[in-house]
Amino acid sequence: MLLTFFELVVMLALILGGITALLNYLGGSTLYLIMRLACQGHNFEVVISKPWLDWTGTEEGDSHLVTLLKDVGYIREVGVNGKSEHVDENTGGEGSVEGAENGTPVETVEVRWSGEVRAFTARLLLRDGVMQMSKDLGMVMGENVRFKALVGLTSLAADEKTSESDPGKEQWFERAKWPAPNEDTGLPKYPLALAAASDNLVFELAGWRTTTGLLLRKPILAALQLTPSVANFALAKLSPLLQSAVGLEEGDAITVHMAPAAMHLPAASYHVSLQPMKLVVATRGLLQNIIALLNQRPNVKPTRLEAWTTALRADIFKDGLIDSKRLDIIIGPDARNGKGIRMCCWGRVDPTRGNTVDATIGVPSSSLAPLGLRDLPEDFVFAIPVRGSSQQPDFDFVRAGKRLGEMVVKQRVTNGLPFMRGIFQQQEQKNKGGRTDAEPPVPPAQRPFPWEKGLA
């Protein structure tokens, strides 16, 4: 089960709809009667102290909240037999490790939460609540969560009057702005909005409750404080190169946009994008070994360096598999001025197999030139397979060093004996012709790079 920041986004969206679903589930209880009276035009305020919410996994991999929402028919399954629509061509690659099976107990923590729900003419105050969730998700989320949910046109209109927006402007939640019904996203029933904030996270969602789930009016927006815990448990699942991030060089938070398929929740897949980031990274683990390889030194002292990335894009599927597109990054003491070692990374993380990594780190020709490899094509990328887990990604240092050493030797030989170049090229073509496991093509880079724009 995927237990990351992205599951948190879906969880917050489901909580909003779950408030009304719980009232229906309680049948003839007092809360249900209050909601009925409120819908008839009566104003009520209800205070609930110390509510408890379990967000730990069941044997099937669902949270208890999601199971409840399915029981009352608030959400429906996506896909056939719970299978996602992606095709994993990289599963079982070299160095792959079988992970923990579904249902394996995970360490949990308690997160404090409080909030306000305005549903039609009723007001529900939740104070001193507790959410129990996995430790990694709790570290991303922070210790305290506060939220405000607005359900129904009346609640949204009343809240809008207290804001500083243009009073004459037609608002998105007015009936004239509602989307047309269709088979996939259902018939709109009422508008809703949710805003949440915690120690590490700010979150916004708005859309319509429909007959099939939640239809968003725009991608979910979140701002995330970058801490080592966030980098280790969230960003590392998007790119192994980001595992060593310890903070932001510029800015207060990472901006994340998340768009479900057809802008509808629940969905079979979600597209996630992060804007280019200026980071502070620690040279440890995988990053330390990559730098040691390129410097041709076995040991590199741990230190902190600047890093500048391109936009990060990834697709997250229903079963939790993350398919990350190519991310380029420049790392060095003066990366903000476009000086440093350039690298790129793309690949997948599979949470159903213990967050197994099947990724590739690429070193472009510009970063190989200091080793004497100066005649390589501009788009050449030295590919290094990365395996292990998202928390402990690794690569075969000896094998990568041997391959790199062979390239350096060939370069030096051909520089002294130009006629050897043709012999090496013929041998390389012969080797390629006999391969059955040819390396996949390198994804194109997102040009121009942010550091190129900054220097223009």
N, C-alpha and C positions, 0 to 999 in steps of 0.2 A: 504494500500500500504506500502510495506517495504521501509523505508527511512533510511538506515544505511550505514555503510562503504561498505558493500557488494554490495549494489545497485550502489554505487560510482564506484566500480571496473567495473561493467557491463557498466555503463554510459561512462567511459573513453574508453572502447573497442568500443562502438557504435559511439562515436564521431569520432574516427579514420576513420571508414568506412563512417560516415556521411558526411565527407568533400567531398568525390567524389559523394555521393548520392545527396547532395545539388546542386552540379554543374549540374548534369543531370536534376534535378528538375527545375532548372532555364531555361532550354530549350535554346533559342537563345540569352541568355544574354551575356554580355561582358565576364564574368568569364568563361562561357561555351566555348566561342570561344577561349579564352586564353588556356584552357585545351586542346582543340583540336589541336591548333598550337603546344603546348608543346609536345603532343604525336607524332607529326610529326617530332620532333627533334629540335624544336626551344626552346631556353632558355628564360624563362620569370621570372620576380620577381614581385609579387603583394603584396602590403601592405594594410591591412584593419585595420582602427583605430576604437576603441570602439565598437567591435561586441557585441551583446547581445544574451544570451542564456537562455531560460526559462526551468528550470528543476523542476517546481512545478507540482503537480498532476492535472489531469483532472478528470471528473466525473467517467470515466472508470478506473481510477487508473494508466493510462499511463502518461508519460511525453510527452510534445509537440514534443520533439525530436524523441522519439520512435514512436509516431503517424506518423510523417513525414516519417521516415524510412520505416514504413509499407506501407504508401501510394505510395512510389516510388518503392516498391518491394525489398528494400534492405534486410529486414529481414522478416521472415515468423513466423507465430504462431507455438508454440510447444504444442503438446498434442491435445486432442479433446475438443472443446468448451471451451478452456482456462483452463481446469481442470488439476491439477497436478496428478501425479501418486501415491502419497503417500496415505496411509489409516490412518486417525487420530482416534486411538482407545481411546484416552484420553479426547476427547472433551466432555464438559459438566460435568467434574469431580466436586468433592466436592469443593465448594467455587468459582467456575468459574464465571467470570463476563462478561456480554455482553459489547463489546467495541464499539468504534465509527464505524459508517458505512462508506463504501467507498464514497469518494467525500466530506467528511468533511473538511472544510478549515483548513489549518495548518499555523502556523506562519512561515514567510519566512525571509531570509537574502540574501544579495548580496555578492558574492565572486568575487574578482578580478582575472582575468586570462590573460595570454599572451602565445604565442607559435609560433612554426615554423613547417610548413608542407612542406616537399619535396616530390612532387608527380611526378614521372618520370623525366622530365627535367624542371618542373616548381617549383618555390619556393613561398610559401605563408606565409607572416608574419602577425600575429594577435597581435595587441597591445592594451593594456588598455581595455580589454574585461570585461564584467560583466556577471556572472551566477546568476540567481535567483533560490534559492532552499530552502527546508525546514530548519528550524533553527537547528534541531538535526544533519542533514547531514552536514550543514555548519560548525558546531562546531567540528565535526570529521575531516572535510577537512582542515580547516584553512582559513585564510583571503586571501591568495595569492596563485595562482596555475600557474605553468610554465610547458609547455610540448613541446616535440619534436616528430613529427611523420614522418616516412619514408615510402613512398608508392612506390612500384615497385622495380624491380631488380637493375635498374640504380641508384636509390637514395641510396639503401642499399650498393651497391658496392662502390659508391663514398664516403659514410660516413665511410666505413670500411678502406679505404685507409688512412684516417686521424687519425685512431686509432692506438694503439700500438700492435695490434694482429699480429700473424704470417702471413706474406704475402703469403707463399706457402701453407697454410692450406686451404682445400676446405671448403667453408662456407655453412651454412644451407640454405641460400636463393638461391643458385645456382640451376639451373633447374634439375641437376642430383639428387638433394636432395629432390625434391618436392614429397609429398606423392601421392600414387596412388588414383585415384578417386573412390568413392563408393556412394551408394544410400543415405546414411545418412549424410555424410559430404560434398558431392558434388565434383565438378571438380575444382581444384586449378586454379586461374586466375592470381594472382600475389602475391608476398610476401609483408609483411608490418611489421612494428615495432613501438611501442609507449613507450616512457619514460616520466613520469610526476613526478613533485615534488611540494609539498606545505609546509606550515608551519609545518604540522603534518604527512605528508605522502610522501613516495617514492614508485613509481609504475613502473612495467615493464611488457610488453606484446609483444609477437612476434608470427607470424604465417602467414597464407595465407588467402587472400580473396578468397572465393569459390562461386560456383553458389548457395549455400544455406545459406551462412553467413560467419563466421570467424572460421577457423580451427587453433587451437593453437598448437605450436610445443612442449610446455611444460606448466605445470600449471602456472597461473598468480602469480607473485611474488610481494609482497608489504611489506614495512617496515613502521610501524605505531608508532608514538610517543605516549606514554601512558600518557594521562592527565585525570583528573577527568571527563571531558566531554566525552572523548572517552570511559572510563570505564562505565559511566552511560548510554550512548546511543548506544554503540556498544557491548562491552564485556558483559554487563548485559543481552543482548538478547541471548548470548551463555551460560551463567551460572549465576544464581542469586548470587552465592558466589563471583563473580568478580565485582559486582556493587560497592563495597567499595574500590576498588583499587585506589590509588592516585598517584602511580609512580612505577618505576622499581628499585629494590634493586641492580640489576646487569644488564649491557647492556645499549645500547642507544635506542633501539626500539624493538617492537614486530614484529617478522617475521611471515607473513601469506602466505600460499599457497592456491590457489583456483583453483580447477579443475572441469570444467563443464562436464556433461555427454558426453562421446565420444570425449572430448576435443574440443567441438564445441559450438559456440555461434550463436544464442541463444540456451538455453538448458532447459529441463524440471526440472533439478535439478543440484546443485553444491555441491561438497564436499570441505569443508574448514578445514584446519588444522593449528594449532598454536603450535610452539615448547614449551617445558616446560619453565615456567617463574618464576623468582624470583622477587617478588613484595613487595611493601609497601602498607598495607591496613589500613584503618581507622575503628575502632570498632564502627560502627554506624548502625542503621537500622536493617536489617535482621541478619547480622553477630553479632551485639551486643547482640541481643536476643538469638541467638544460644549459644554464649559463656556464657551468663547469665544462660541459662537452664542447661548447662553442669557443671557450677560451683555451681549450686543450690542456686543462688543468684538472687533476682529480679532486681538488678541494677548493671551495670558494667560501670565504668567511661570510657568515650571515650578516646581512645589513639591510637597510631600507632604501628603496629606489622609487623613482617616479615612474608612472605608467600612464599611457593614453590609449584608449581603445576606440575602435569603430563601434557603430550601433550593434547591439546584440539582438539577434532574432532566433526564436525557437518555436517549435510546435510541441505541445504537450497533449498526449492522447489519453483516452478514458482510463486505460489500465496504468497510467502514470509514466509511460515511456516518454523520454524527452529527446527530441531530435533537434540538435542545435546546428544552425547554419554557420558559415565561416565567420569567425571573429578575428580581426587583425589587431595587434597590440605592439606598441613600441615601449621598451623598458630601458631605463638608464638613469644616471644622476641628473641628466638634463633633458629628460623626455619631453618636457613642455616646449622645448625649442626644436623638437624633431630629431634629437640626437640620442642614439641608443641602439639596442638590438631589436630588430623586428622579428616578430613571430606571428603565426596564425594557428587557429585551432577549429576543428569541427568534429562532430560525432554524436554518439548517443549514450544515454544513461538509462539502465533498465532497473527500476525499483523492485520488480518482481523477482529479480535474481541478486538481491543484496546490493542494489545501486551499482551494479556492474558497469564499468566504463568500457566502451568500444569507440575510441576516439583517435584522432590523428593530430599531432602537432607538426606544423610545417615551418621550416626555416627558409625564407626567400634568399635569392642570390645576393641581395645587398648585405645580408648578415653573414654570408659565407666569404665575401671578398677579403676580409682581414686574414683569412686562413690561406690566402693565395689563390683562391678559386675565383678568378677575375673574368673568365671568358664564358660564363654561364649565361643562358638567355635571361632576359629581364623577368619573365614570368615563371622561371624555374623555382620549384619548392622542394627542399629536402624533407621527405616525409618520415616522421618518427611515430610508429604505433604506440598508443598509450592504453594500458589495461589497468586492472585493479578495481578499486571502488572509488566513488566520488570523494570520499573522505581521505583516501590514500591512493591516489593515482600514481602510476609508475611506468617506466619504460626500461627496455634492455639497454643499459648504458654501454656495456661491452660491445654488443652487436652494432649499435648506432655508431660508436667510436670507430669500429673496424670499417664500416661502410664509408664513413667520412674520411678516414685515413687513406682508403683506397682511392677515393676521388682526388685527394691532395697529391698522392704519388703519381697518378696518371697525369694530373695537371703539370707537375714538375717535369715528368718525362717528355711530354709533348712540347713543353716550352724549349727543352734542350734538343729534342729530336723531333722536329715537326712531322716527319714522315710516319711517326708512330701514331699520330692522331687518327689516320684512316684505319689503321689496324685495330685500335681500341673501339672505334665506331662500328666496324664490322663485327667484332666480338660481342659488343653490346646488343646489336640487332639480332645476332644469332641466339644470345641468351634469352632475349625477349620472346623470340619465336618459339622457344621450347617451354615457356612458362604456361601453367594452367591457372595460376593464382595472381595474375597481373594486378598491380595496384590500381585502385579506382582513380578516376580523374580528380584533379585538384579543383575544388569549387573556385569560381572567379572571385576576386577581391572587390570590396565596395570602394571604388575610386571616385573622387579623390579622397585620400585619407584626411581625417580631421587635422592632423599635424601639418599636412601639406597646405590646407586652407589657411591655417594660422600663420604660416610663413609666407603666404602669397602677398 
